[in-house]
Amino acid sequence: MNQQITDQDFSTMEKLLQDKNQPLLPKVGDLIKGKVISVSNSTVHLDIGGIVTGIVRGRELIDESGEFSTIKIGDEVQATVLEIENENGELELSFRSAGHQKAWNELQRMLASNDIIEVPVTEANRGGLMVKVGKVDGFIPVSQLIPEHYPRVEGGDKNKILEMLKKLIGQKLKAKIIDLDESDNKLIVSEKAAWENQQKAAVANYKTGDIVSGRVTGVVDFGAFIEFGEGLEGLVHISELAWQRIDNPREIIKVGDQIKAKIISIDGTKVSLSTKQLQNDPWKDVINKYRVGQVTSGKVLKINPFGAFVELDQAIHGLVHISELSEKKIAHPSEIIKEGEKYSFKILSIEPENHRLGLSLKATTKEAKISESKDIKKEPVPEEEKVAKDAKSKSEPESLPTAEKPAQKSKDEKKDIEKEKVKKSEKTKKADHPEKEEKKTTKPKKEKI
């Protein structure tokens, strides 16, 4: 009897498996559909194809897609199978898992289609803003904010940057998804990317060489931002603000200034501007003001390890290399010169086309020493020294006359000289005839008896 029932059951099951119209039993991890049959604060029951009942409870009710937050009886929804049978013989289901998958699938679609979305700002930190894309947390780095929201803070003070970013909490920003990684739960969005799409049409109305009028919206260490046209913004780099060297843009420009600038390049929606190109180039006339070999005064503006920048006038700045500061070897220019001080420099070279002028400090120092030594030699003798010298010369015997100018001799001196000559002559004769002299001086000897 039992054998007959078993065979019959196998036969029935085989027929059911072969019947394609029969619903298949779900497996763990499957995403299945069901109809809501009851809803409470802590549980939701689903009818799964009239075959089995499923239950969603606890934390599994929370999902990232937000689809299940307003479900009601009769709605058809999707859920992920967690267990085939729980303690009550029901399918254990999850909205959370199903919602997560559905939410990230939607994010992937947005990324692929470059959708512009509206995201609310929920938090701020020193690196950027936390936002929500649906129920998924996302992040906007500071570098991906539009110019209007970018925190331009002097010196890059992180606390001040954070204060400015916190002002955006609660606002809704238009942005685009630029990076997505479900495994790392990473979602990066960009306000700038969405803004650039809107600016392309406006930028198309301008070309390189155009002159624009605008307002300074920000001044930073590397330049100034100018807003012009229909919400466009361009950057005037520090090197394009003026012809002379500038260390701090804030010295010549400030936020709120109304200025004119020339468009020097356009790259997508990135516009580069120049204010100096609307001014006369002072280097065109530099050879009329200065010449090689000229010694001129200049103020030291900035000292670097390789030398110093010197202001000759408001528009022309030169460079004195460390090797041109002193005859001796030095480790740093600050050993010889100081910022803000004025010195005399000799111009070594002038290159108007390259806006360069070479200077030397040691050349002026060397020439000054030579000039000083010459002045010492030519310096007139004071009257007091002359009087003392005359008195000394009278008290001392006259020096012997030189061979070039023989002195006049007196008569007595001449007689003495003649006598000396006679004596010398006699001595010479005696030396020549010694036997005669001996006869005169030798006495005859007496003979002994």
DRENVEX-999826 format. One line per 10 residues: number of its first residue (from 1); their letters; for each residue y, x, z of C-alpha. Coordinates in Angstrom, 1 decimal, padded with zeros to 4 digits. Layout:
# residues N
NUM = A = Y,X,Z; ...
# end
This chain:
# residues 449
1 = MNQQITDQDF = 000.0,000.0,000.0; 002.4,002.7,001.0; 001.4,004.7,-002.1; 002.3,001.8,-004.3; 005.7,001.3,-002.7; 006.5,005.0,-003.1; 005.6,005.0,-006.8; 007.7,001.9,-007.3; 010.7,003.5,-005.6; 010.5,006.6,-007.7
11 = STMEKLLQDK = 010.3,004.5,-010.8; 013.3,002.4,-009.8; 015.4,005.6,-008.9; 014.5,007.2,-012.2; 015.7,004.1,-014.1; 018.9,004.1,-012.1; 019.6,007.7,-012.9; 019.0,007.2,-016.5; 021.4,004.2,-016.6; 024.7,005.6,-017.5
21 = NQPLLPKVGD = 026.5,002.5,-016.3; 025.5,003.0,-012.7; 028.0,004.9,-010.5; 027.1,008.4,-009.4; 027.1,009.2,-005.7; 030.0,011.5,-004.8; 029.7,015.1,-003.6; 031.8,017.1,-001.1; 035.0,018.3,-002.8; 035.0,015.5,-005.4
31 = LIKGKVISVS = 038.3,013.6,-006.1; 037.3,009.9,-006.1; 039.1,006.6,-006.5; 039.0,003.8,-004.1; 040.7,000.5,-003.2; 042.6,000.2,000.1; 040.9,-002.5,002.3; 042.7,-001.8,005.7; 045.7,000.2,006.8; 046.8,001.3,010.4
41 = NSTVHLDIGG = 048.9,004.1,011.9; 045.9,006.3,012.3; 043.3,005.2,009.7; 043.0,003.9,006.2; 039.7,002.4,004.9; 038.8,002.5,001.2; 036.1,000.6,-000.8; 034.4,003.1,-003.1; 033.1,001.1,-006.1; 031.4,-001.5,-003.9
51 = IVTGIVRGRE = 028.8,001.1,-003.0; 030.2,002.8,000.1; 033.1,002.6,002.5; 035.4,005.7,003.0; 037.8,006.5,005.8; 040.9,008.6,006.0; 042.1,009.5,009.5; 044.3,011.8,011.6; 045.9,014.8,009.9; 044.2,014.0,006.6
61 = LIDESGEFST = 046.6,011.1,006.1; 049.5,013.6,005.5; 049.9,014.8,001.9; 052.3,017.0,000.0; 052.6,014.7,-003.0; 054.1,011.9,-000.9; 052.1,009.3,-002.8; 050.3,007.9,000.2; 053.2,007.4,002.5; 053.8,003.7,001.4
71 = IKIGDEVQAT = 050.2,002.5,000.5; 049.2,-001.1,001.3; 046.1,-003.2,001.1; 044.9,-003.6,-002.5; 046.4,-000.3,-003.8; 044.1,002.0,-005.8; 044.3,005.6,-004.6; 042.6,008.9,-004.9; 041.0,010.9,-002.0; 039.0,014.0,-001.6
81 = VLEIENENGE = 035.5,013.9,-000.2; 035.1,015.9,003.0; 031.7,014.6,004.3; 029.1,012.4,002.6; 028.4,010.5,005.9; 030.1,010.6,009.2; 028.9,009.3,012.6; 029.6,005.7,011.4; 027.8,006.2,008.1; 031.1,006.3,006.1
91 = LELSFRSAGH = 032.4,008.7,003.6; 034.9,011.1,005.3; 037.9,011.3,003.0; 041.2,013.2,002.8; 044.6,012.3,001.4; 046.0,015.7,002.4; 043.7,017.7,000.2; 044.0,015.3,-002.7; 047.8,015.2,-002.3; 048.1,019.0,-002.2
101 = QKAWNELQRM = 046.2,019.3,-005.4; 048.2,016.6,-007.1; 051.5,018.1,-005.8; 050.7,021.6,-007.1; 049.5,020.2,-010.4; 052.9,018.5,-010.8; 054.7,021.8,-009.8; 052.8,023.6,-012.5; 053.8,021.0,-015.0; 057.5,021.4,-014.0
111 = LASNDIIEVP = 057.3,025.2,-014.4; 055.7,024.9,-017.8; 058.3,022.4,-019.1; 061.4,024.1,-017.5; 062.4,020.8,-015.8; 065.7,020.8,-013.9; 065.0,019.2,-010.5; 067.2,018.2,-007.6; 066.2,019.9,-004.3; 067.6,019.3,-000.8
121 = VTEANRGGLM = 068.4,022.4,001.3; 066.6,022.2,004.7; 067.2,025.6,006.2; 069.0,028.9,005.6; 068.3,032.6,006.4; 069.9,035.9,005.5; 067.8,036.1,002.3; 068.5,032.6,000.9; 067.8,028.9,001.3; 064.7,026.8,002.2
131 = VKVGKVDGFI = 064.4,023.7,000.0; 061.9,020.9,-000.6; 060.3,020.1,-004.0; 058.7,016.8,-003.2; 056.8,017.5,000.0; 056.3,021.2,-000.8; 058.5,023.9,000.8; 060.3,026.2,-001.7; 062.8,029.1,-001.5; 066.0,030.0,-003.3
141 = PVSQLIPEHY = 066.9,033.7,-003.0; 070.6,034.5,-002.6; 070.5,036.2,-006.0; 069.4,032.9,-007.6; 072.5,030.9,-006.4; 075.3,030.0,-008.8; 078.6,031.9,-008.4; 080.1,028.9,-006.6; 077.5,029.1,-003.8; 077.0,032.9,-003.8
151 = PRVEGGDKNK = 078.1,034.3,-000.4; 080.7,037.0,-001.3; 081.2,038.9,001.9; 083.1,042.2,002.3; 080.8,045.0,003.3; 077.7,042.8,003.0; 077.8,041.6,006.6; 074.5,039.8,007.0; 075.8,037.5,009.8; 078.7,036.3,007.7
161 = ILEMLKKLIG = 076.4,035.8,004.8; 074.2,033.6,007.0; 077.2,031.6,008.1; 078.2,030.8,004.5; 074.6,029.9,003.6; 074.3,027.5,006.5; 077.2,025.4,005.0; 074.8,024.4,002.2; 072.2,022.8,004.5; 071.9,019.1,003.7
171 = QKLKAKIIDL = 073.2,019.5,000.2; 071.2,018.8,-002.9; 071.1,021.5,-005.5; 070.0,021.4,-009.1; 067.4,024.1,-009.7; 064.4,025.2,-011.8; 061.0,026.5,-010.7; 060.7,030.2,-011.7; 057.6,031.3,-009.8; 054.5,029.5,-008.4
181 = DESDNKLIVS = 051.4,030.6,-006.7; 049.2,028.0,-005.0; 046.9,030.5,-003.4; 049.8,032.2,-001.5; 051.6,028.8,-001.1; 054.6,030.4,-002.8; 057.2,028.3,-004.6; 060.4,030.1,-005.8; 063.2,028.0,-007.4; 066.5,029.1,-009.0
191 = EKAAWENQQK = 069.9,027.3,-009.0; 071.3,029.9,-011.4; 068.5,029.3,-014.0; 069.4,025.6,-014.0; 073.1,026.4,-014.2; 072.7,028.8,-017.1; 071.1,026.1,-019.2; 074.2,024.0,-018.7; 076.6,026.9,-019.5; 075.1,027.9,-022.8
201 = AAVANYKTGD = 077.0,025.3,-024.7; 080.3,026.3,-023.0; 079.8,030.0,-023.6; 079.1,029.3,-027.3; 082.9,028.5,-027.6; 083.9,032.1,-026.9; 083.4,035.4,-028.6; 083.9,039.1,-027.8; 087.6,040.0,-028.0; 088.9,036.6,-026.9
211 = IVSGRVTGVV = 091.7,036.6,-024.2; 091.1,034.1,-021.4; 093.1,033.0,-018.4; 091.5,032.3,-015.1; 091.5,032.4,-011.3; 089.9,035.2,-009.2; 087.1,033.5,-007.3; 085.6,036.6,-005.6; 086.3,040.3,-005.0; 083.5,042.6,-004.2
221 = DFGAFIEFGE = 083.0,046.4,-004.0; 082.0,046.6,-007.7; 084.6,044.4,-009.2; 086.1,040.8,-009.3; 084.8,037.4,-010.5; 087.1,035.3,-012.7; 086.5,031.6,-013.3; 087.8,030.3,-016.7; 087.2,027.6,-019.2; 084.8,024.8,-018.3
231 = GLEGLVHISE = 083.4,026.2,-015.1; 082.5,029.6,-016.7; 082.7,032.8,-014.6; 082.9,036.4,-015.8; 082.9,039.7,-014.0; 085.6,042.4,-014.3; 083.8,045.6,-013.3; 085.8,048.0,-011.1; 086.0,050.4,-014.1; 087.7,047.7,-016.2
241 = LAWQRIDNPR = 090.3,046.7,-013.7; 092.8,049.5,-014.4; 093.1,052.8,-016.3; 093.5,054.8,-013.1; 090.6,055.5,-010.7; 090.0,052.7,-008.1; 087.9,053.0,-005.0; 088.5,049.5,-003.7; 089.2,046.6,-006.0; 090.9,044.7,-003.1
251 = EIIKVGDQIK = 093.8,047.2,-003.4; 095.0,045.7,-006.7; 093.5,042.2,-006.9; 092.7,039.3,-004.5; 091.0,035.9,-004.4; 093.2,033.2,-005.9; 095.2,035.4,-008.3; 095.8,033.9,-011.7; 095.2,036.6,-014.3; 094.4,037.2,-018.0
261 = AKIISIDGTK = 091.4,039.1,-019.1; 089.7,040.2,-022.4; 086.0,039.3,-023.1; 084.3,042.6,-023.8; 080.7,041.4,-024.0; 078.6,038.2,-023.8; 074.9,038.3,-022.9; 073.4,034.8,-022.7; 075.7,033.2,-020.1; 076.7,036.5,-018.6
271 = VSLSTKQLQN = 080.3,037.3,-019.5; 081.9,040.7,-019.0; 085.7,040.9,-018.8; 088.4,043.6,-018.8; 092.0,043.5,-017.5; 092.8,047.1,-018.3; 092.3,046.6,-022.0; 095.3,044.3,-021.9; 097.5,047.2,-020.6; 098.8,050.2,-022.4
281 = DPWKDVINKY = 096.6,053.3,-022.2; 098.7,055.9,-020.4; 096.3,058.7,-021.6; 097.7,058.2,-025.1; 101.0,059.9,-024.0; 099.5,062.3,-021.5; 100.3,065.4,-023.6; 103.9,064.4,-023.6; 104.0,064.5,-019.8; 101.7,067.4,-019.0
291 = RVGQVTSGKV = 100.5,070.6,-020.7; 097.7,073.1,-020.1; 099.0,075.9,-017.8; 101.6,073.7,-016.1; 101.8,073.8,-012.3; 102.4,070.3,-010.9; 102.2,068.5,-007.5; 099.4,066.1,-006.8; 098.0,064.0,-004.0; 094.3,064.2,-003.1
301 = LKINPFGAFV = 092.8,060.7,-003.4; 089.1,061.2,-002.7; 087.0,064.2,-001.8; 083.4,064.5,-003.1; 080.9,067.3,-002.6; 081.6,068.5,-006.1; 085.4,068.4,-005.9; 088.3,066.1,-005.5; 090.2,063.4,-007.4; 093.9,064.1,-007.6
311 = ELDQAIHGLV = 096.7,061.6,-008.4; 099.4,063.3,-010.5; 101.2,060.0,-011.1; 100.3,056.3,-010.8; 098.4,056.2,-014.0; 097.1,059.8,-014.5; 094.4,061.2,-012.2; 092.7,064.6,-012.5; 089.7,066.4,-011.1; 089.7,069.7,-009.3
321 = HISELSEKKI = 086.2,071.1,-009.2; 085.0,072.8,-006.0; 084.8,076.1,-007.8; 088.6,075.8,-008.5; 089.6,075.3,-004.9; 089.3,078.9,-003.5; 088.5,082.4,-004.5; 085.9,082.5,-001.8; 082.7,080.5,-001.8; 082.9,077.2,000.2
331 = AHPSEIIKEG = 080.3,074.6,001.2; 082.5,071.5,000.9; 086.0,070.8,-000.5; 087.2,069.5,002.9; 087.3,073.2,004.1; 090.3,073.7,001.8; 092.0,070.3,001.2; 092.4,066.9,002.9; 092.6,063.4,001.6; 096.2,062.0,001.4
341 = EKYSFKILSI = 097.7,065.5,001.3; 099.8,066.9,-001.5; 099.2,070.3,-003.1; 100.3,072.3,-006.1; 097.7,072.5,-008.9; 097.5,074.3,-012.2; 096.4,072.2,-015.2; 093.3,073.8,-016.8; 092.4,071.2,-019.5; 093.5,067.9,-020.9
351 = EPENHRLGLS = 091.2,065.5,-022.8; 093.1,062.3,-023.6; 090.2,060.8,-025.6; 087.9,061.1,-022.5; 090.6,060.3,-020.0; 089.9,063.7,-018.2; 092.2,066.3,-016.8; 091.0,069.5,-015.1; 092.9,071.1,-012.3; 092.8,074.3,-010.3
361 = LKATTKEAKI = 094.2,075.0,-006.8; 093.0,078.6,-006.5; 095.0,079.6,-009.7; 098.3,078.5,-008.1; 097.4,080.3,-004.8; 096.6,083.5,-006.7; 099.9,083.4,-008.7; 101.8,082.7,-005.5; 100.5,085.9,-003.9; 101.4,088.0,-007.0
371 = SESKDIKKEP = 104.9,086.5,-007.1; 105.3,087.2,-003.4; 104.3,090.8,-003.7; 106.8,091.3,-006.5; 109.6,089.7,-004.5; 108.9,092.1,-001.6; 109.4,095.2,-003.9; 112.6,093.9,-005.3; 114.1,092.9,-002.0; 117.5,094.6,-001.3
381 = VPEEEKVAKD = 117.9,097.1,001.6; 119.9,095.5,004.4; 123.3,097.2,005.1; 122.2,098.3,008.6; 119.3,100.2,007.2; 121.6,102.0,004.7; 124.0,103.2,007.5; 121.1,104.5,009.5; 119.6,106.3,006.5; 122.9,108.0,005.7
391 = AKSKSEPESL = 123.3,109.2,009.3; 119.8,110.6,009.3; 120.3,112.5,006.1; 123.4,114.3,007.5; 121.7,115.5,010.6; 118.7,116.9,008.8; 118.8,120.1,006.6; 119.0,119.7,002.9; 115.7,119.8,001.2; 114.9,122.6,-001.2
401 = PTAEKPAQKS = 116.0,122.0,-004.8; 113.5,121.0,-007.4; 112.6,123.1,-010.4; 114.2,120.6,-012.7; 117.7,121.0,-011.0; 118.2,124.5,-009.5; 120.9,124.7,-006.8; 124.1,126.9,-007.1; 123.7,130.2,-005.0; 126.5,131.8,-003.1
411 = KDEKKDIEKE = 127.7,135.5,-003.8; 126.2,136.8,-000.5; 122.9,135.2,-001.4; 123.0,136.9,-004.8; 123.6,140.4,-003.1; 120.7,139.9,-000.8; 118.5,139.0,-003.7; 119.5,142.2,-005.6; 118.8,144.4,-002.5; 115.3,142.8,-002.2
421 = KVKKSEKTKK = 114.7,143.6,-005.9; 115.7,147.3,-005.3; 113.4,147.6,-002.3; 110.5,146.1,-004.2; 111.1,148.5,-007.1; 111.1,151.6,-004.8; 107.9,150.4,-003.1; 106.3,150.1,-006.5; 107.3,153.7,-007.5; 105.8,155.1,-004.3
431 = ADHPEKEEKK = 102.6,153.3,-005.0; 102.5,154.8,-008.5; 103.2,158.5,-007.3; 101.7,159.0,-003.8; 101.4,162.9,-004.1; 105.2,163.3,-004.3; 105.6,161.3,-001.2; 103.0,163.4,000.6; 104.8,166.7,-000.2; 108.1,165.4,001.3
441 = TTKPKKEKI = 106.5,164.2,004.5; 103.9,166.9,005.2; 105.1,170.0,007.3; 103.6,173.5,006.7; 100.9,174.5,009.3; 101.3,177.8,011.3; 098.5,180.3,011.0; 096.8,181.5,014.2; 096.9,185.4,014.8
# end
